[in-house]
Amino acid sequence: MGVRVGVDMVAVDDVEESIRVHSERYLGRVYTTTELADCRLPDGTYDARALAARIAAKEAVLKVLRVEDEGIPWRAIGVRKDGSGRPGIELTGAAEALAEQRGVGELEVSISHSGTFAAAVVVAEVSGER
């Protein structure tokens, strides 16, 4: 068994701009229903820092999967909370199939956001690698 690590950082301002310019089209293309529910504020707007952290996690997953020309939709990678509020990764569709094909096991994620940046680290055991 080997280990792969993916890291990414996203500017919160970029996410705020995407929401401002593209609104629901952007949100619906990039985030799962669960992610949007988790990041919705009481006033009906979205927490851009939390959304930026989820983009960073998705990018980190793509690095662990070593995506090249494969078309992996953003929504095929989801960040979800477990019962205690810790983040986890859920793969579906093309992302799940690619993980199986490449021997990528369960993914562990850590996300953080502070000020104008959000970051994520994803770690996975991979069969057949050293």
C-alpha angles and dihedrals in degrees: 000000000000133000130233126195128197124190130183140167127201131194110238089214090063091056092046089052092049091051091047095048103034103021115174093005091061095041094049094047097048109030133056121235089253092052092050092049091049092050099043114114123217091257091059096254124111131253100243092195091057091045090049090053089053092051089050089051092049091050091048090052090052088054092051090049089048092226113197118161096345113121104232113177115224091237091058086075115059134181112214134174123238123221092281094047097257115142122247136177124245119191123198136172116350094004092053092047092049092049090052092046092051096043095246111161130197114335123226118200137192119189132186139173131191129166111323100350139065125195140187138191122200124191128187139171112236124201117229096024131104 
